[in-house]
Amino acid sequence: MSLQNFLPLRREVKDHWVYQDSEHLKLWIEILFTARFSEESKTDIYKGTLYTMNQSEFLFSRRTWATRLGISESKIRKFITLAIKDNMIEKVGSVGKKGASIYSVNNYKKYNNAPTEVIGTTGLEVDSNPPKTHPRPTQDPPKTTKEEGKKETKKENILIGELIDYWNSLGITKHTVTNKHIIKEINKLTKNQVDNLKIAAKRYSIAYHDKDIFYSHKWALDKFIKQSNGYIAWLDEGQNWIAYGKEEVKKPMKKITGVMMGTLNDMGGK
């Protein structure tokens, strides 16, 4: 039996997500009818550009299809995205820089097999196997489950608590683990920045408690994190750490401001 002029309509289509929306169903049927039936390739032309169409492939232009089928371009775009995600079709080429696209129907022969039994003239296949359901694919990747979300929150809370406890142990300023301003700034940090913050905080505390250096500025942790003259200034290339490491800086009661402004030249800094 030749299927060139018709497609068998299987009962299982009722359990597929395309059946839930009349325009989705219309688009899917249009794809099946438009896809090349012949096993022989065909070369054609589209807006002055030659292209070759193989079996199961169809030429697609969202604007053209919207006009022909009376379906909005946004609805067609959404359907194509869902069909690709559900492995129903795949893009195999394009025609012209801003022309049409060539898609291929996956498992094309499945939709063109002759029915095992014909009832009257309807061409409906009698299928003894129970239909399989095809839930509609989601547009976005699955969200984190509630349990996973709780684990992530717990992990973040532990990190914040440990970091605040570490800061408090340095004997500069004391903070509670519920300080919203500090939590906000810590949440902005990457893992690498957290490691650098600990190094900088330790160096700052050394200078702060150094009896030979009177470092008067007492930082709050949130400001130490976010201000440009905060923890950054105590890293390897930071101006405070470089100045502190110079021998000429280490003179009794030599006052250093939080940003070394106005004193670096006197102390031989850069």
BAGU-45816 format. One record per atom (N, C-alpha, C): residue number from 1; residue in one letter; atom name; x, y, z. Coordinates in steps of 0.2 Angstrom, whole numbers. Example, Ala and Ser with C-alpha at 12.3 -4.5 7.8 and 13.67 -1.06 7.14 Angstrom:
% residues 2
SITE     k   r    a    east   north      up
SITE     1   A    N      66     -28      39
SITE     1   A   CA      62     -22      39
SITE     1   A    C      66     -16      39
SITE     2   S    N      64     -11      35
SITE     2   S   CA      68      -5      36
SITE     2   S    C      64       0      39
This chain:
% residues 270
SITE     k   r    a    east   north      up
SITE     1   M    N       4      -6       0
SITE     1   M   CA       0       0       0
SITE     1   M    C       4       6       0
SITE     2   S    N       3      11      -5
SITE     2   S   CA       7      17      -5
SITE     2   S    C       4      22       0
SITE     3   L    N       9      25       3
SITE     3   L   CA       7      30       8
SITE     3   L    C       9      37       6
SITE     4   Q    N      10      38      -1
SITE     4   Q   CA      12      45      -3
SITE     4   Q    C       7      50      -2
SITE     5   N    N       1      48      -3
SITE     5   N   CA      -4      54      -2
SITE     5   N    C      -8      54       4
SITE     6   F    N      -6      50       9
SITE     6   F   CA     -10      50      15
SITE     6   F    C      -5      48      21
SITE     7   L    N      -7      50      27
SITE     7   L   CA      -3      47      33
SITE     7   L    C      -8      43      38
SITE     8   P    N      -6      38      40
SITE     8   P   CA     -10      34      45
SITE     8   P    C     -11      38      52
SITE     9   L    N     -17      39      54
SITE     9   L   CA     -18      42      60
SITE     9   L    C     -18      37      66
SITE    10   R    N     -14      37      70
SITE    10   R   CA     -14      32      76
SITE    10   R    C     -17      35      82
SITE    11   R    N     -21      30      85
SITE    11   R   CA     -25      32      91
SITE    11   R    C     -20      35      97
SITE    12   E    N     -14      33      97
SITE    12   E   CA      -9      36     102
SITE    12   E    C      -8      43     102
SITE    13   V    N     -10      46      96
SITE    13   V   CA      -9      54      96
SITE    13   V    C     -13      57     101
SITE    14   K    N     -19      54     103
SITE    14   K   CA     -23      58     108
SITE    14   K    C     -19      58     115
SITE    15   D    N     -14      54     116
SITE    15   D   CA     -10      54     122
SITE    15   D    C      -4      58     122
SITE    16   H    N      -3      61     116
SITE    16   H   CA       3      65     115
SITE    16   H    C       2      73     117
SITE    17   W    N       7      76     119
SITE    17   W   CA       6      83     121
SITE    17   W    C       3      88     115
SITE    18   V    N       5      86     109
SITE    18   V   CA       3      90     103
SITE    18   V    C      -5      90     102
SITE    19   Y    N      -8      85     105
SITE    19   Y   CA     -15      84     104
SITE    19   Y    C     -19      89     109
SITE    20   Q    N     -16      91     114
SITE    20   Q   CA     -19      96     119
SITE    20   Q    C     -20     103     116
SITE    21   D    N     -17     105     111
SITE    21   D   CA     -17     111     108
SITE    21   D    C     -19     111     101
SITE    22   S    N     -24     113      98
SITE    22   S   CA     -26     112      91
SITE    22   S    C     -21     115      86
SITE    23   E    N     -18     121      88
SITE    23   E   CA     -13     124      84
SITE    23   E    C      -7     120      84
SITE    24   H    N      -5     117      89
SITE    24   H   CA       1     112      89
SITE    24   H    C       0     106      85
SITE    25   L    N      -6     103      85
SITE    25   L   CA      -8      97      81
SITE    25   L    C      -8      99      74
SITE    26   K    N     -11     105      72
SITE    26   K   CA     -11     107      65
SITE    26   K    C      -4     108      63
SITE    27   L    N       1     111      67
SITE    27   L   CA       8     112      65
SITE    27   L    C      11     105      64
SITE    28   W    N      10     100      68
SITE    28   W   CA      13      94      68
SITE    28   W    C      11      90      62
SITE    29   I    N       4      90      60
SITE    29   I   CA       2      87      54
SITE    29   I    C       5      91      48
SITE    30   E    N       5      97      48
SITE    30   E   CA       8     101      43
SITE    30   E    C      16      99      41
SITE    31   I    N      19      97      47
SITE    31   I   CA      26      95      46
SITE    31   I    C      26      88      43
SITE    32   L    N      22      84      45
SITE    32   L   CA      22      77      42
SITE    32   L    C      20      77      35
SITE    33   F    N      16      81      33
SITE    33   F   CA      14      81      26
SITE    33   F    C      19      85      22
SITE    34   T    N      22      90      25
SITE    34   T   CA      27      94      21
SITE    34   T    C      34      90      20
SITE    35   A    N      36      86      25
SITE    35   A   CA      42      83      25
SITE    35   A    C      42      78      18
SITE    36   R    N      48      78      15
SITE    36   R   CA      49      75       9
SITE    36   R    C      48      67      10
SITE    37   F    N      43      64       6
SITE    37   F   CA      41      57       6
SITE    37   F    C      46      53       2
SITE    38   S    N      48      55      -4
SITE    38   S   CA      52      51      -8
SITE    38   S    C      59      50      -5
SITE    39   E    N      62      44      -6
SITE    39   E   CA      69      42      -4
SITE    39   E    C      74      46      -8
SITE    40   E    N      72      48     -14
SITE    40   E   CA      77      52     -18
SITE    40   E    C      77      59     -16
SITE    41   S    N      83      61     -16
SITE    41   S   CA      85      68     -15
SITE    41   S    C      82      73     -20
SITE    42   K    N      80      79     -18
SITE    42   K   CA      78      84     -23
SITE    42   K    C      81      91     -22
SITE    43   T    N      84      94     -28
SITE    43   T   CA      87     100     -27
SITE    43   T    C      82     105     -30
SITE    44   D    N      81     111     -26
SITE    44   D   CA      76     116     -27
SITE    44   D    C      79     123     -26
SITE    45   I    N      75     128     -27
SITE    45   I   CA      78     135     -26
SITE    45   I    C      73     139     -21
SITE    46   Y    N      76     143     -17
SITE    46   Y   CA      73     147     -12
SITE    46   Y    C      76     154     -12
SITE    47   K    N      72     159     -15
SITE    47   K   CA      74     166     -15
SITE    47   K    C      81     166     -18
SITE    48   G    N      82     163     -24
SITE    48   G   CA      89     163     -27
SITE    48   G    C      94     158     -25
SITE    49   T    N      93     154     -19
SITE    49   T   CA      98     150     -17
SITE    49   T    C      96     143     -18
SITE    50   L    N     100     139     -21
SITE    50   L   CA      99     132     -22
SITE    50   L    C     100     128     -15
SITE    51   Y    N      96     123     -14
SITE    51   Y   CA      96     118      -8
SITE    51   Y    C      94     111     -10
SITE    52   T    N      96     106      -6
SITE    52   T   CA      94     100      -8
SITE    52   T    C      90      97      -2
SITE    53   M    N      85      94      -4
SITE    53   M   CA      80      91       1
SITE    53   M    C      80      83       1
SITE    54   N    N      82      80       7
SITE    54   N   CA      82      73       7
SITE    54   N    C      75      70      11
SITE    55   Q    N      74      64      11
SITE    55   Q   CA      68      61      14
SITE    55   Q    C      68      63      21
SITE    56   S    N      62      64      23
SITE    56   S   CA      60      66      30
SITE    56   S    C      62      74      31
SITE    57   E    N      65      77      27
SITE    57   E   CA      66      84      28
SITE    57   E    C      61      89      25
SITE    58   F    N      61      95      28
SITE    58   F   CA      56     100      26
SITE    58   F    C      59     107      26
SITE    59   L    N      57     111      22
SITE    59   L   CA      59     118      22
SITE    59   L    C      54     122      27
SITE    60   F    N      57     126      31
SITE    60   F   CA      53     130      36
SITE    60   F    C      55     137      36
SITE    61   S    N      50     142      36
SITE    61   S   CA      51     149      37
SITE    61   S    C      45     151      41
SITE    62   R    N      47     153      47
SITE    62   R   CA      42     155      52
SITE    62   R    C      37     160      50
SITE    63   R    N      39     165      46
SITE    63   R   CA      34     170      43
SITE    63   R    C      30     167      38
SITE    64   T    N      33     163      34
SITE    64   T   CA      29     160      28
SITE    64   T    C      23     155      31
SITE    65   W    N      26     151      36
SITE    65   W   CA      21     146      39
SITE    65   W    C      16     150      43
SITE    66   A    N      17     155      46
SITE    66   A   CA      12     159      50
SITE    66   A    C       7     162      46
SITE    67   T    N       9     165      40
SITE    67   T   CA       4     167      35
SITE    67   T    C       0     162      32
SITE    68   R    N       3     156      30
SITE    68   R   CA      -1     151      27
SITE    68   R    C      -6     147      32
SITE    69   L    N      -3     146      38
SITE    69   L   CA      -7     142      43
SITE    69   L    C     -12     147      47
SITE    70   G    N     -11     153      47
SITE    70   G   CA     -15     157      52
SITE    70   G    C     -13     157      59
SITE    71   I    N      -7     155      60
SITE    71   I   CA      -4     154      67
SITE    71   I    C       1     160      69
SITE    72   S    N       1     162      74
SITE    72   S   CA       6     168      76
SITE    72   S    C      13     165      76
SITE    73   E    N      18     169      74
SITE    73   E   CA      25     167      74
SITE    73   E    C      27     165      81
SITE    74   S    N      25     169      86
SITE    74   S   CA      27     167      93
SITE    74   S    C      25     160      94
SITE    75   K    N      19     158      92
SITE    75   K   CA      16     151      94
SITE    75   K    C      20     146      90
SITE    76   I    N      22     148      84
SITE    76   I   CA      26     143      80
SITE    76   I    C      33     142      82
SITE    77   R    N      36     148      85
SITE    77   R   CA      42     147      87
SITE    77   R    C      42     143      94
SITE    78   K    N      37     144      98
SITE    78   K   CA      37     140     104
SITE    78   K    C      36     132     102
SITE    79   F    N      32     131      97
SITE    79   F   CA      31     124      95
SITE    79   F    C      37     120      93
SITE    80   I    N      41     124      88
SITE    80   I   CA      47     121      86
SITE    80   I    C      52     120      91
SITE    81   T    N      52     124      96
SITE    81   T   CA      57     123     102
SITE    81   T    C      55     117     106
SITE    82   L    N      49     116     107
SITE    82   L   CA      46     110     110
SITE    82   L    C      47     104     106
SITE    83   A    N      46     104     100
SITE    83   A   CA      47      98      96
SITE    83   A    C      54      96      95
SITE    84   I    N      59     101      95
SITE    84   I   CA      66      99      95
SITE    84   I    C      68      96     102
SITE    85   K    N      65      99     107
SITE    85   K   CA      67      97     114
SITE    85   K    C      64      89     115
SITE    86   D    N      58      88     112
SITE    86   D   CA      55      81     113
SITE    86   D    C      58      76     108
SITE    87   N    N      63      78     104
SITE    87   N   CA      67      74      99
SITE    87   N    C      62      72      93
SITE    88   M    N      57      76      92
SITE    88   M   CA      53      75      86
SITE    88   M    C      56      77      80
SITE    89   I    N      59      83      80
SITE    89   I   CA      63      85      74
SITE    89   I    C      69      88      76
SITE    90   E    N      74      89      71
SITE    90   E   CA      80      92      72
SITE    90   E    C      82      97      66
SITE    91   K    N      86     102      67
SITE    91   K   CA      88     106      62
SITE    91   K    C      94     103      59
SITE    92   V    N      94     103      52
SITE    92   V   CA     100     100      48
SITE    92   V    C     103     105      44
SITE    93   G    N     100     111      43
SITE    93   G   CA     103     115      38
SITE    93   G    C      99     122      38
SITE    94   S    N     102     126      33
SITE    94   S   CA      98     133      32
SITE    94   S    C      99     135      25
SITE    95   V    N      95     139      22
SITE    95   V   CA      96     142      16
SITE    95   V    C      96     149      16
SITE    96   G    N     102     152      14
SITE    96   G   CA     103     159      14
SITE    96   G    C     105     161      21
SITE    97   K    N     108     167      21
SITE    97   K   CA     110     170      28
SITE    97   K    C     104     171      32
SITE    98   K    N      99     174      29
SITE    98   K   CA      93     175      33
SITE    98   K    C      86     172      30
SITE    99   G    N      87     166      27
SITE    99   G   CA      82     163      24
SITE    99   G    C      78     158      28
SITE   100   A    N      77     152      25
SITE   100   A   CA      73     147      28
SITE   100   A    C      78     142      32
SITE   101   S    N      75     138      36
SITE   101   S   CA      79     132      39
SITE   101   S    C      76     126      36
SITE   102   I    N      81     121      36
SITE   102   I   CA      79     114      34
SITE   102   I    C      79     110      41
SITE   103   Y    N      73     107      42
SITE   103   Y   CA      73     102      48
SITE   103   Y    C      71      95      45
SITE   104   S    N      73      90      49
SITE   104   S   CA      72      83      48
SITE   104   S    C      67      80      53
SITE   105   V    N      62      76      51
SITE   105   V   CA      58      73      56
SITE   105   V    C      61      66      58
SITE   106   N    N      62      66      65
SITE   106   N   CA      65      60      67
SITE   106   N    C      61      54      67
SITE   107   N    N      63      48      66
SITE   107   N   CA      59      42      66
SITE   107   N    C      54      43      60
SITE   108   Y    N      56      46      55
SITE   108   Y   CA      51      47      49
SITE   108   Y    C      47      41      47
SITE   109   K    N      50      36      46
SITE   109   K   CA      47      30      44
SITE   109   K    C      41      27      48
SITE   110   K    N      42      29      55
SITE   110   K   CA      37      27      60
SITE   110   K    C      30      30      58
SITE   111   Y    N      30      36      55
SITE   111   Y   CA      24      40      53
SITE   111   Y    C      22      38      46
SITE   112   N    N      25      33      43
SITE   112   N   CA      23      32      36
SITE   112   N    C      23      24      35
SITE   113   N    N      23      20      40
SITE   113   N   CA      22      13      39
SITE   113   N    C      14      12      38
SITE   114   A    N      13       7      33
SITE   114   A   CA       6       5      32
SITE   114   A    C       3       2      38
SITE   115   P    N      -4       4      39
SITE   115   P   CA      -7       2      44
SITE   115   P    C      -8      -6      44
SITE   116   T    N      -8      -9      49
SITE   116   T   CA      -9     -17      49
SITE   116   T    C     -16     -19      48
SITE   117   E    N     -21     -15      49
SITE   117   E   CA     -28     -16      47
SITE   117   E    C     -32     -10      46
SITE   118   V    N     -36     -10      41
SITE   118   V   CA     -40      -4      39
SITE   118   V    C     -47      -5      41
SITE   119   I    N     -50       0      44
SITE   119   I   CA     -57       0      46
SITE   119   I    C     -61       4      41
SITE   120   G    N     -65       1      37
SITE   120   G   CA     -68       5      32
SITE   120   G    C     -64       9      27
SITE   121   T    N     -65      15      27
SITE   121   T   CA     -60      20      23
SITE   121   T    C     -57      25      27
SITE   122   T    N     -57      24      33
SITE   122   T   CA     -54      29      38
SITE   122   T    C     -46      29      38
SITE   123   G    N     -43      23      37
SITE   123   G   CA     -36      22      37
SITE   123   G    C     -33      22      44
SITE   124   L    N     -38      21      49
SITE   124   L   CA     -35      21      56
SITE   124   L    C     -32      14      58
SITE   125   E    N     -27      14      61
SITE   125   E   CA     -23       7      62
SITE   125   E    C     -26       4      69
SITE   126   V    N     -27      -2      68
SITE   126   V   CA     -29      -6      74
SITE   126   V    C     -23      -8      78
SITE   127   D    N     -22      -5      84
SITE   127   D   CA     -16      -6      88
SITE   127   D    C     -18     -10      94
SITE   128   S    N     -15     -16      95
SITE   128   S   CA     -17     -20     101
SITE   128   S    C     -13     -18     107
SITE   129   N    N      -8     -14     106
SITE   129   N   CA      -3     -12     112
SITE   129   N    C      -6      -6     115
SITE   130   P    N      -6      -5     121
SITE   130   P   CA      -9       1     125
SITE   130   P    C      -5       7     123
SITE   131   P    N      -8      12     122
SITE   131   P   CA      -4      19     120
SITE   131   P    C       0      21     125
SITE   132   K    N       6      24     123
SITE   132   K   CA      11      27     128
SITE   132   K    C      10      34     128
SITE   133   T    N      10      37     134
SITE   133   T   CA       9      44     135
SITE   133   T    C      15      48     134
SITE   134   H    N      14      54     131
SITE   134   H   CA      20      58     129
SITE   134   H    C      19      65     133
SITE   135   P    N      21      66     139
SITE   135   P   CA      20      72     142
SITE   135   P    C      24      78     139
SITE   136   R    N      21      84     139
SITE   136   R   CA      23      89     136
SITE   136   R    C      30      91     139
SITE   137   P    N      35      92     135
SITE   137   P   CA      42      94     138
SITE   137   P    C      42     101     141
SITE   138   T    N      45     102     146
SITE   138   T   CA      46     109     149
SITE   138   T    C      50     113     145
SITE   139   Q    N      49     120     145
SITE   139   Q   CA      52     125     142
SITE   139   Q    C      59     126     145
SITE   140   D    N      59     126     152
SITE   140   D   CA      66     127     155
SITE   140   D    C      68     121     159
SITE   141   P    N      74     120     161
SITE   141   P   CA      77     115     164
SITE   141   P    C      73     114     171
SITE   142   P    N      73     108     174
SITE   142   P   CA      69     107     180
SITE   142   P    C      72     111     186
SITE   143   K    N      68     114     190
SITE   143   K   CA      70     118     195
SITE   143   K    C      73     113     201
SITE   144   T    N      77     116     205
SITE   144   T   CA      79     112     211
SITE   144   T    C      73     110     215
SITE   145   T    N      73     104     218
SITE   145   T   CA      68     101     222
SITE   145   T    C      68     105     229
SITE   146   K    N      63     104     233
SITE   146   K   CA      63     108     239
SITE   146   K    C      68     105     244
SITE   147   E    N      69      98     243
SITE   147   E   CA      74      95     248
SITE   147   E    C      81      98     246
SITE   148   E    N      83      98     239
SITE   148   E   CA      89     100     237
SITE   148   E    C      90     108     239
SITE   149   G    N      85     112     238
SITE   149   G   CA      85     119     240
SITE   149   G    C      87     120     247
SITE   150   K    N      84     115     252
SITE   150   K   CA      85     116     259
SITE   150   K    C      93     114     260
SITE   151   K    N      95     109     257
SITE   151   K   CA     102     107     257
SITE   151   K    C     107     113     255
SITE   152   E    N     105     116     250
SITE   152   E   CA     109     122     247
SITE   152   E    C     109     128     252
SITE   153   T    N     103     129     255
SITE   153   T   CA     103     135     260
SITE   153   T    C     106     133     266
SITE   154   K    N     106     127     268
SITE   154   K   CA     110     125     274
SITE   154   K    C     117     125     273
SITE   155   K    N     120     123     267
SITE   155   K   CA     127     124     266
SITE   155   K    C     129     131     266
SITE   156   E    N     125     136     263
SITE   156   E   CA     126     143     263
SITE   156   E    C     127     146     270
SITE   157   N    N     122     144     274
SITE   157   N   CA     122     146     281
SITE   157   N    C     128     144     285
SITE   158   I    N     130     138     283
SITE   158   I   CA     136     135     287
SITE   158   I    C     142     140     285
SITE   159   L    N     143     141     278
SITE   159   L   CA     148     145     276
SITE   159   L    C     148     152     279
SITE   160   I    N     142     155     279
SITE   160   I   CA     142     162     282
SITE   160   I    C     144     162     289
SITE   161   G    N     141     157     293
SITE   161   G   CA     143     156     300
SITE   161   G    C     150     156     301
SITE   162   E    N     153     151     297
SITE   162   E   CA     160     150     298
SITE   162   E    C     165     156     297
SITE   163   L    N     163     160     291
SITE   163   L   CA     166     166     290
SITE   163   L    C     166     171     295
SITE   164   I    N     160     172     297
SITE   164   I   CA     159     177     303
SITE   164   I    C     162     175     309
SITE   165   D    N     162     169     311
SITE   165   D   CA     166     167     317
SITE   165   D    C     173     168     316
SITE   166   Y    N     176     167     310
SITE   166   Y   CA     183     168     309
SITE   166   Y    C     185     175     310
SITE   167   W    N     180     179     307
SITE   167   W   CA     181     187     308
SITE   167   W    C     181     189     315
SITE   168   N    N     176     186     319
SITE   168   N   CA     176     188     326
SITE   168   N    C     182     186     330
SITE   169   S    N     185     180     328
SITE   169   S   CA     191     177     331
SITE   169   S    C     197     182     330
SITE   170   L    N     197     186     326
SITE   170   L   CA     203     191     324
SITE   170   L    C     203     196     329
SITE   171   G    N     198     197     333
SITE   171   G   CA     198     202     338
SITE   171   G    C     198     210     336
SITE   172   I    N     194     211     331
SITE   172   I   CA     193     218     328
SITE   172   I    C     186     220     329
SITE   173   T    N     182     218     326
SITE   173   T   CA     175     219     327
SITE   173   T    C     171     213     328
SITE   174   K    N     165     213     331
SITE   174   K   CA     161     207     332
SITE   174   K    C     154     208     329
SITE   175   H    N     152     202     325
SITE   175   H   CA     146     202     322
SITE   175   H    C     142     196     323
SITE   176   T    N     136     197     323
SITE   176   T   CA     131     191     323
SITE   176   T    C     130     187     317
SITE   177   V    N     128     181     317
SITE   177   V   CA     127     178     310
SITE   177   V    C     121     180     307
SITE   178   T    N     117     184     310
SITE   178   T   CA     110     186     307
SITE   178   T    C     111     193     304
SITE   179   N    N     117     196     304
SITE   179   N   CA     118     203     301
SITE   179   N    C     116     203     294
SITE   180   K    N     111     206     292
SITE   180   K   CA     108     206     285
SITE   180   K    C     113     209     280
SITE   181   H    N     117     214     282
SITE   181   H   CA     121     218     278
SITE   181   H    C     127     213     276
SITE   182   I    N     130     210     281
SITE   182   I   CA     136     205     280
SITE   182   I    C     134     199     276
SITE   183   I    N     128     196     278
SITE   183   I   CA     126     191     274
SITE   183   I    C     125     192     266
SITE   184   K    N     122     198     265
SITE   184   K   CA     121     201     258
SITE   184   K    C     128     201     255
SITE   185   E    N     133     204     258
SITE   185   E   CA     140     204     255
SITE   185   E    C     143     198     254
SITE   186   I    N     143     193     259
SITE   186   I   CA     146     187     258
SITE   186   I    C     143     183     253
SITE   187   N    N     136     183     252
SITE   187   N   CA     133     180     246
SITE   187   N    C     135     182     239
SITE   188   K    N     138     187     239
SITE   188   K   CA     141     190     232
SITE   188   K    C     147     187     230
SITE   189   L    N     151     184     235
SITE   189   L   CA     158     182     234
SITE   189   L    C     158     175     231
SITE   190   T    N     163     174     227
SITE   190   T   CA     164     167     224
SITE   190   T    C     169     163     229
SITE   191   K    N     170     157     228
SITE   191   K   CA     174     153     232
SITE   191   K    C     181     156     233
SITE   192   N    N     184     158     227
SITE   192   N   CA     191     161     227
SITE   192   N    C     191     167     231
SITE   193   Q    N     186     171     230
SITE   193   Q   CA     185     178     234
SITE   193   Q    C     185     176     242
SITE   194   V    N     181     171     243
SITE   194   V   CA     181     170     251
SITE   194   V    C     188     168     253
SITE   195   D    N     191     164     250
SITE   195   D   CA     198     162     252
SITE   195   D    C     203     168     252
SITE   196   N    N     202     173     247
SITE   196   N   CA     206     179     248
SITE   196   N    C     204     183     253
SITE   197   L    N     198     183     255
SITE   197   L   CA     195     187     261
SITE   197   L    C     198     185     267
SITE   198   K    N     199     178     268
SITE   198   K   CA     202     176     274
SITE   198   K    C     209     178     275
SITE   199   I    N     213     177     269
SITE   199   I   CA     220     179     269
SITE   199   I    C     220     187     271
SITE   200   A    N     216     191     268
SITE   200   A   CA     217     198     269
SITE   200   A    C     215     200     276
SITE   201   A    N     210     196     279
SITE   201   A   CA     207     198     285
SITE   201   A    C     213     196     291
SITE   202   K    N     216     191     289
SITE   202   K   CA     222     189     294
SITE   202   K    C     227     194     294
SITE   203   R    N     229     196     288
SITE   203   R   CA     235     201     287
SITE   203   R    C     233     208     290
SITE   204   Y    N     226     210     289
SITE   204   Y   CA     224     216     292
SITE   204   Y    C     224     215     300
SITE   205   S    N     222     210     303
SITE   205   S   CA     222     209     310
SITE   205   S    C     229     209     313
SITE   206   I    N     234     207     309
SITE   206   I   CA     241     207     311
SITE   206   I    C     243     214     312
SITE   207   A    N     242     218     307
SITE   207   A   CA     244     225     307
SITE   207   A    C     240     229     312
SITE   208   Y    N     234     227     313
SITE   208   Y   CA     229     231     318
SITE   208   Y    C     232     229     325
SITE   209   H    N     234     223     326
SITE   209   H   CA     237     222     333
SITE   209   H    C     244     223     334
SITE   210   D    N     248     225     329
SITE   210   D   CA     255     226     329
SITE   210   D    C     257     232     334
SITE   211   K    N     260     231     339
SITE   211   K   CA     262     236     344
SITE   211   K    C     266     242     341
SITE   212   D    N     270     240     335
SITE   212   D   CA     275     245     332
SITE   212   D    C     271     249     327
SITE   213   I    N     265     247     325
SITE   213   I   CA     261     251     320
SITE   213   I    C     254     253     323
SITE   214   F    N     253     259     323
SITE   214   F   CA     246     261     326
SITE   214   F    C     241     261     320
SITE   215   Y    N     238     256     318
SITE   215   Y   CA     233     256     313
SITE   215   Y    C     226     257     316
SITE   216   S    N     224     263     315
SITE   216   S   CA     218     265     319
SITE   216   S    C     211     263     316
SITE   217   H    N     211     261     310
SITE   217   H   CA     204     260     307
SITE   217   H    C     202     253     309
SITE   218   K    N     196     253     311
SITE   218   K   CA     192     247     313
SITE   218   K    C     187     246     308
SITE   219   W    N     188     241     304
SITE   219   W   CA     183     239     299
SITE   219   W    C     177     235     302
SITE   220   A    N     171     236     299
SITE   220   A   CA     166     231     300
SITE   220   A    C     166     226     294
SITE   221   L    N     164     220     295
SITE   221   L   CA     166     215     290
SITE   221   L    C     162     217     283
SITE   222   D    N     156     219     283
SITE   222   D   CA     153     220     277
SITE   222   D    C     156     226     273
SITE   223   K    N     159     231     276
SITE   223   K   CA     162     236     273
SITE   223   K    C     169     234     270
SITE   224   F    N     172     230     274
SITE   224   F   CA     179     227     273
SITE   224   F    C     178     223     266
SITE   225   I    N     173     220     265
SITE   225   I   CA     171     216     259
SITE   225   I    C     170     220     253
SITE   226   K    N     166     225     254
SITE   226   K   CA     163     229     248
SITE   226   K    C     167     235     246
SITE   227   Q    N     171     238     250
SITE   227   Q   CA     174     244     248
SITE   227   Q    C     181     242     245
SITE   228   S    N     183     247     240
SITE   228   S   CA     189     245     236
SITE   228   S    C     195     246     240
SITE   229   N    N     195     249     246
SITE   229   N   CA     201     250     250
SITE   229   N    C     200     245     256
SITE   230   G    N     196     240     256
SITE   230   G   CA     195     235     261
SITE   230   G    C     200     229     260
SITE   231   Y    N     197     223     259
SITE   231   Y   CA     201     217     259
SITE   231   Y    C     206     217     253
SITE   232   I    N     204     220     248
SITE   232   I   CA     208     220     242
SITE   232   I    C     215     224     243
SITE   233   A    N     215     229     248
SITE   233   A   CA     221     232     249
SITE   233   A    C     226     228     253
SITE   234   W    N     224     222     256
SITE   234   W   CA     228     218     260
SITE   234   W    C     230     211     256
SITE   235   L    N     228     211     250
SITE   235   L   CA     231     205     246
SITE   235   L    C     238     206     244
SITE   236   D    N     241     202     240
SITE   236   D   CA     248     202     238
SITE   236   D    C     250     209     235
SITE   237   E    N     245     211     230
SITE   237   E   CA     247     217     227
SITE   237   E    C     243     223     230
SITE   238   G    N     240     223     236
SITE   238   G   CA     237     228     239
SITE   238   G    C     242     233     242
SITE   239   Q    N     240     239     242
SITE   239   Q   CA     244     245     244
SITE   239   Q    C     245     244     252
SITE   240   N    N     240     242     256
SITE   240   N   CA     242     242     263
SITE   240   N    C     246     236     265
SITE   241   W    N     246     231     262
SITE   241   W   CA     250     225     263
SITE   241   W    C     257     226     261
SITE   242   I    N     258     229     255
SITE   242   I   CA     265     231     252
SITE   242   I    C     268     236     257
SITE   243   A    N     264     241     259
SITE   243   A   CA     267     246     264
SITE   243   A    C     269     243     271
SITE   244   Y    N     265     239     273
SITE   244   Y   CA     266     236     280
SITE   244   Y    C     272     231     279
SITE   245   G    N     274     228     274
SITE   245   G   CA     279     224     273
SITE   245   G    C     286     228     272
SITE   246   K    N     286     234     272
SITE   246   K   CA     292     238     271
SITE   246   K    C     295     239     278
SITE   247   E    N     301     239     278
SITE   247   E   CA     305     240     285
SITE   247   E    C     304     247     287
SITE   248   E    N     304     252     283
SITE   248   E   CA     303     259     285
SITE   248   E    C     296     260     288
SITE   249   V    N     291     256     286
SITE   249   V   CA     285     257     289
SITE   249   V    C     285     255     296
SITE   250   K    N     289     250     298
SITE   250   K   CA     288     247     305
SITE   250   K    C     292     251     310
SITE   251   K    N     290     257     311
SITE   251   K   CA     293     262     316
SITE   251   K    C     288     263     321
SITE   252   P    N     290     264     328
SITE   252   P   CA     285     265     333
SITE   252   P    C     280     270     332
SITE   253   M    N     274     269     333
SITE   253   M   CA     268     273     333
SITE   253   M    C     267     277     326
SITE   254   K    N     270     274     321
SITE   254   K   CA     269     277     314
SITE   254   K    C     262     276     312
SITE   255   K    N     257     281     311
SITE   255   K   CA     250     280     310
SITE   255   K    C     249     279     303
SITE   256   I    N     245     273     301
SITE   256   I   CA     243     272     294
SITE   256   I    C     236     272     294
SITE   257   T    N     233     276     289
SITE   257   T   CA     226     276     288
SITE   257   T    C     224     270     284
SITE   258   G    N     217     270     284
SITE   258   G   CA     215     264     280
SITE   258   G    C     216     263     273
SITE   259   V    N     218     269     270
SITE   259   V   CA     220     268     263
SITE   259   V    C     227     271     262
SITE   260   M    N     230     272     267
SITE   260   M   CA     237     275     266
SITE   260   M    C     238     282     263
SITE   261   M    N     232     285     263
SITE   261   M   CA     232     292     259
SITE   261   M    C     237     297     263
SITE   262   G    N     241     300     259
SITE   262   G   CA     245     306     262
SITE   262   G    C     251     304     266
SITE   263   T    N     252     297     267
SITE   263   T   CA     257     295     271
SITE   263   T    C     262     290     268
SITE   264   L    N     260     287     262
SITE   264   L   CA     264     282     259
SITE   264   L    C     271     285     257
SITE   265   N    N     271     291     254
SITE   265   N   CA     277     294     252
SITE   265   N    C     282     295     258
SITE   266   D    N     279     297     264
SITE   266   D   CA     283     298     269
SITE   266   D    C     287     292     272
SITE   267   M    N     283     286     271
SITE   267   M   CA     285     280     273
SITE   267   M    C     289     276     268
SITE   268   G    N     290     279     262
SITE   268   G   CA     294     276     257
SITE   268   G    C     290     271     253
SITE   269   G    N     283     272     253
SITE   269   G   CA     279     267     249
SITE   269   G    C     278     270     242
SITE   270   K    N     275     267     238
SITE   270   K   CA     274     269     231
SITE   270   K    C     268     273     231
